[in-house]
């Protein structure tokens, strides 16, 4: 069990590193070529790829087991990173979009690996397992952005386009995820005896709505964050530090979130996450750049973490196993598919209303969902989880 969990941890960390740096740099490359309003197109493609990948890979996992789905996702990501690396010197945004879409499929695999970890443990300990794999993102999501500037310099010193360096580094990370993924467990979800309806359970609907809201909020605020800092004359080093701080908030405290999940339940953890997202988005309206923005985006990341771990816990602990297997991919697909729209809307709103207006809209969306969780939804039945 420990070897399997370590393999899931390592492959998720490597894939998260690749995605973190590729997402930020692709926005800058596309904005330089197409303008700020369309700068999010490659990042939107990666989000859409994650949503489609969640559906496709969860079906593959149901038919062939968890390991087959994870390996397929990481193989797609490797191909995507290589295409993105080739696209930058050619200034080919179309090829960059294709590459980012395939990277998104690998990102879906990394996300679904938290459920593979949950399969290794009994229901009462699944919060700890989910938190452990989500925490793996700390290594990649914090380390990846910090390597953007050195990778840029290395590419320039080698005579290549400087912006191709981070994508080449992403290719190495996805290759590592694929190789480590060979040691992941062969866990096959239970086969269904009849067609399932993943959202027939109130817990699945609650988890889906909360995780979609959290993903949209984070995508909207964070897609425009590098552009805001770039307009305030911050370099890639400062942008990388901000992204690392945010990513640390997303992943570093995941064990705490998992511990809370096992003790107070998914509904309470989701409510805490939504409240944190709303509060930090409101603060962003007065902090378009600088250290205050970096600290605020760290807390924004932890709000996302609480919402995702809480929602994942509802799926893993309260749904029957056959329904949970279908719901996992469906909820992830909904989360990422909806946030693809938010990613595109982010730079459009940024171009027309500025960063404060974008953040204020995000805070309002989180407050609406928080109200639903606290006032209108039935209390979680902990005995069922």
C-alpha positions in Angstrom: 0.0 0.0 0.0 2.8 2.4 0.9 4.6 1.8 -2.4 1.4 2.4 -4.4 0.7 5.7 -2.5 4.2 6.9 -3.1 3.9 6.2 -6.8 0.6 8.1 -7.0 2.2 10.9 -5.0 5.3 11.2 -7.3 3.5 11.0 -10.6 0.9 13.6 -9.5 3.7 16.0 -8.3 5.5 15.8 -11.6 2.4 16.3 -13.7 1.4 19.3 -11.5 4.8 20.8 -12.1 4.5 20.5 -15.8 1.0 22.0 -15.8 1.8 24.9 -13.5 4.6 26.4 -15.6 3.1 25.5 -19.0 -0.2 27.3 -18.1 1.4 30.5 -17.0 3.9 30.8 -19.9 1.3 29.8 -22.5 -0.9 32.8 -21.5 2.1 35.1 -21.9 3.0 33.6 -25.3 -0.5 33.8 -26.7 -1.0 37.4 -25.3 2.1 38.5 -27.0 0.9 37.1 -30.3 -2.9 37.7 -30.1 -3.3 40.5 -27.5 -4.4 40.4 -23.9 -8.0 39.7 -24.6 -7.2 36.4 -26.3 -4.2 35.4 -24.1 -6.2 32.8 -22.3 -6.9 30.6 -25.4 -4.1 28.0 -24.8 -4.9 27.9 -21.1 -8.6 27.5 -21.9 -7.7 24.6 -24.2 -5.8 22.9 -21.3 -8.8 23.3 -19.1 -11.1 21.8 -21.7 -8.6 19.0 -22.2 -8.7 18.3 -18.5 -12.5 18.1 -18.6 -12.6 15.8 -21.6 -9.8 13.8 -20.2 -11.6 13.3 -16.9 -14.5 11.7 -18.8 -12.4 9.6 -21.1 -9.9 8.4 -18.5 -12.6 7.6 -15.9 -14.3 5.4 -18.5 -11.0 3.7 -19.3 -10.4 3.2 -15.6 -13.8 1.5 -15.3 -12.9 -0.9 -18.1 -9.2 -1.5 -17.6 -8.4 -0.3 -14.1 -6.9 2.8 -12.5 -3.4 2.2 -13.7 -4.3 2.1 -17.4 -6.1 5.4 -17.2 -3.3 7.2 -15.4 -0.7 6.0 -17.9 -2.8 7.0 -20.9 -3.2 10.5 -19.4 0.5 11.0 -18.7 1.4 9.7 -22.2 -0.9 12.3 -23.8 0.7 15.0 -21.6 4.2 14.1 -22.8 3.0 14.5 -26.4 1.4 17.8 -25.6 4.5 19.2 -23.9 6.6 18.3 -27.0 4.2 20.0 -29.3 4.1 23.1 -27.2 7.9 23.3 -27.1 7.9 23.1 -30.9 5.2 25.7 -31.2 6.9 28.6 -29.4 9.8 29.3 -31.8 7.4 29.0 -34.7 4.9 31.4 -33.1 2.2 28.9 -33.9 -0.6 29.5 -31.4 -2.7 26.8 -33.0 -0.1 24.1 -32.3 0.4 25.5 -28.8 -3.4 25.1 -28.2 -3.2 21.5 -29.3 -0.3 20.9 -27.0 -2.0 22.5 -24.1 -5.1 20.4 -24.7 -3.1 17.2 -24.4 -1.3 18.5 -21.3 -4.8 19.0 -19.9 -5.6 15.3 -20.4 -2.5 14.5 -18.2 -3.8 17.0 -15.6 -7.0 15.0 -15.5 -5.1 11.9 -14.7 -3.3 13.6 -11.9 -6.6 14.8 -10.5 -8.2 11.3 -10.7 -5.3 9.8 -8.9 -6.7 11.1 -5.6 -9.6 8.6 -6.0 -7.1 5.8 -6.7 -5.5 6.7 -3.4 -8.9 6.6 -1.7 -9.5 3.1 -3.0 -6.5 1.9 -1.0 -8.1 2.8 2.4 -11.3 2.1 4.3 -14.0 4.8 4.1 -13.2 6.3 7.5 -9.6 7.0 6.4 -10.2 8.2 2.9 -9.9 11.8 3.8 -6.3 11.2 4.8 -5.6 9.4 1.5 -7.2 12.1 -0.6 -5.3 14.8 1.3 -2.0 13.0 0.8 -2.2 12.8 -3.0 -3.6 16.4 -3.2 -0.6 17.5 -1.1 1.7 16.0 -3.7 0.8 19.0 -5.9 2.9 21.1 -3.5 6.1 19.7 -4.8 5.2 20.3 -8.4 3.1 23.4 -8.3 5.5 25.3 -6.1 8.7 24.0 -7.7 7.5 24.3 -11.3 6.9 28.0 -11.4 10.2 28.7 -9.6 12.0 27.0 -12.4 10.4 29.1 -15.2 13.1 31.8 -15.1 16.1 29.4 -15.0 14.5 27.4 -17.8 14.0 30.5 -19.8 17.7 31.5 -19.4 18.9 28.0 -20.2 17.0 28.0 -23.5 18.3 31.4 -24.4 21.9 30.4 -23.6 21.5 27.3 -25.8 20.4 29.5 -28.7 16.7 28.7 -28.6 13.6 30.8 -28.1 13.7 31.7 -24.3 10.0 31.0 -23.9 10.5 27.4 -25.2 12.6 26.6 -22.1 9.7 26.1 -19.6 7.8 23.9 -22.1 10.9 21.7 -22.5 11.1 21.4 -18.8 7.4 20.4 -18.7 8.2 17.6 -21.2 10.8 16.2 -18.9 8.3 16.3 -16.0 5.6 14.5 -17.9 8.1 11.9 -19.0 8.9 11.3 -15.3 5.2 11.1 -14.4 4.7 8.4 -17.1 7.7 6.3 -15.9 6.7 6.6 -12.2 3.2 5.8 -13.2 4.3 2.3 -14.1 4.4 1.5 -10.3 0.9 2.7 -9.6 -1.6 0.0 -8.4 -3.9 -2.0 -10.6 -7.2 -1.1 -8.9 -10.3 -1.8 -10.8 -13.6 -0.1 -9.7 -16.6 -2.4 -9.2 -18.4 -3.2 -12.4 -22.0 -1.9 -12.7 -24.9 -4.2 -13.1 -27.1 -1.5 -14.7 -26.5 2.0 -16.1 -25.7 4.4 -13.3 -26.9 8.0 -12.8 -24.0 9.7 -11.1 -26.1 12.7 -9.9 -29.1 10.8 -8.5 -27.5 11.2 -5.0 -27.9 14.5 -3.2 -24.2 14.2 -2.1 -23.1 14.0 -5.7 -25.1 17.1 -6.7 -23.7 19.0 -3.7 -20.1 18.0 -4.4 -20.5 18.8 -8.1 -21.9 22.3 -7.5 -19.3 23.2 -4.9 -16.3 21.8 -6.9 -17.5 23.6 -10.0 -17.8 26.9 -8.1 -14.3 26.5 -6.6 -12.8 25.7 -10.0 -14.5 28.6 -11.7 -13.4 31.0 -9.0 -9.8 30.0 -9.1 -9.6 29.9 -12.9 -11.1 33.4 -13.2 -8.8 35.0 -10.7 -5.6 33.2 -11.5 -5.7 33.3 -15.3 -5.6 37.1 -15.1 -3.1 37.3 -12.3 0.0 37.0 -14.4 -1.3 39.6 -16.9 -2.1 42.0 -14.0 1.5 41.6 -12.7 3.0 41.9 -16.2 1.1 45.2 -16.7 2.6 46.4 -13.4 6.1 45.6 -14.8 6.8 42.5 -12.8 9.2 40.0 -14.4 8.8 36.2 -14.7 10.7 35.8 -11.4 8.0 37.7 -9.5 5.2 36.1 -11.4 6.7 32.7 -10.6 7.0 33.5 -6.9 3.3 34.5 -6.9 2.3 31.3 -8.7 4.3 29.2 -6.3 2.7 30.9 -3.3 -0.8 30.3 -4.7 0.1 26.7 -5.6 1.4 26.2 -2.1 -1.9 27.3 -0.8 -3.7 24.9 -3.1 -1.7 21.8 -2.1 0.5 22.2 1.0 -2.2 22.1 3.6 -4.1 19.2 2.0 -3.3 16.8 4.8 -5.0 19.3 7.2 -8.0 19.4 4.9 -8.1 15.6 4.8 -7.9 15.4 8.6 -10.8 17.8 8.8 -12.8 15.8 6.3 -12.5 12.6 8.4 -13.6 14.5 11.6 -16.2 17.1 10.7 -17.4 15.9 7.3 -17.4 17.1 3.7 -20.2 19.6 4.0 -18.5 21.6 6.7 -15.1 21.5 4.8 -16.8 22.7 1.6 -18.4 25.6 3.4 -15.1 26.6 4.9 -13.6 26.5 1.4 -16.3 28.6 -0.2 -16.1 31.2 2.6 -12.3 31.5 2.1 -12.6 31.8 -1.7 -15.2 34.6 -1.3 -13.2 36.5 1.2 -9.9 36.4 -0.7 -11.5 37.3 -4.0 -12.9 40.4 -2.3 -9.5 41.3 -1.0 -8.0 40.9 -4.5 -10.1 43.9 -5.7 -7.8 46.2 -3.8 -4.5 44.4 -4.5 -3.7 44.1 -8.3 0.0 43.3 -7.7 2.7 43.2 -5.1 3.3 41.2 -1.9 -0.3 41.6 -0.7 -1.6 40.0 -3.8 0.8 37.1 -3.4 -0.3 36.5 0.2 -4.0 36.7 -0.8 -3.6 34.3 -3.6 -2.0 31.8 -1.2 -5.3 31.9 0.8 -7.3 31.7 -2.4 -5.5 28.5 -3.2 -6.3 27.0 0.2 -10.0 27.9 -0.2 -9.9 25.9 -3.4 -8.2 23.0 -1.6 -10.9 22.9 1.1 -13.7 22.9 -1.4 -12.1 20.2 -3.6 -11.1 17.9 -0.7 -14.5 18.3 0.9 -16.4 17.6 -2.3 -14.1 14.6 -3.1 -14.8 13.3 0.3 -18.5 13.3 -0.3 -18.1 11.3 -3.5 -15.6 8.8 -1.9 -17.4 8.3 1.4 -21.2 8.7 0.9 -21.9 7.3 -2.6 -22.2 3.6 -3.3 -18.9 2.4 -5.0 -20.4 1.8 -8.4 -22.0 5.2 -8.5 -18.9 6.9 -7.1 -16.8 5.5 -9.9 -19.0 7.2 -12.5 -19.5 10.4 -10.5 -15.8 11.0 -10.1 -15.1 11.5 -13.7 -18.4 13.3 -14.4 -17.8 15.9 -11.5 -14.2 16.5 -12.6 -15.3 17.0 -16.2 -18.0 19.4 -15.1 -15.6 21.3 -13.0 -12.9 21.7 -15.6 -15.4 22.2 -18.5 -17.1 25.0 -16.7 -13.8 26.6 -15.7 -12.8 26.6 -19.4 -15.5 29.2 -19.9 -14.3 31.1 -16.9 -10.7 31.0 -18.1 -11.7 32.7 -21.4 -14.1 35.1 -19.7 -11.3 36.0 -17.3 -9.0 37.8 -19.8 -12.0 39.2 -21.6 -13.3 40.7 -18.4 -9.8 41.8 -17.5 -9.5 43.6 -20.8 -12.8 45.5 -20.3 -13.3 46.0 -16.6 -9.9 45.4 -15.0 -8.7 43.0 -12.3 -10.8 44.4 -9.4 -14.1 44.0 -11.3 -13.2 40.4 -12.2 -12.4 39.5 -8.6 -15.5 41.1 -7.2 -17.7 39.0 -9.6 -15.8 35.9 -8.5 -16.5 36.7 -4.8 -20.2 37.1 -5.5 -20.4 33.7 -7.2 -18.8 32.0 -4.2 -21.2 33.7 -1.7 -24.2 32.4 -3.7 -23.0 28.8 -3.5 -21.9 29.2 0.2 -25.5 30.3 1.0 -26.9 27.2 -0.7 -24.5 24.9 1.3 -25.3 26.5 4.6 -29.0 27.2 4.4 -30.7 25.0 1.9 -28.9 21.6 1.9 -29.6 18.8 4.4 -26.9 18.1 7.0 -24.4 15.5 6.0 -25.1 12.0 7.4 -21.7 11.1 8.7 -22.8 7.5 9.5 -23.1 6.9 5.7 -19.5 8.0 5.2 
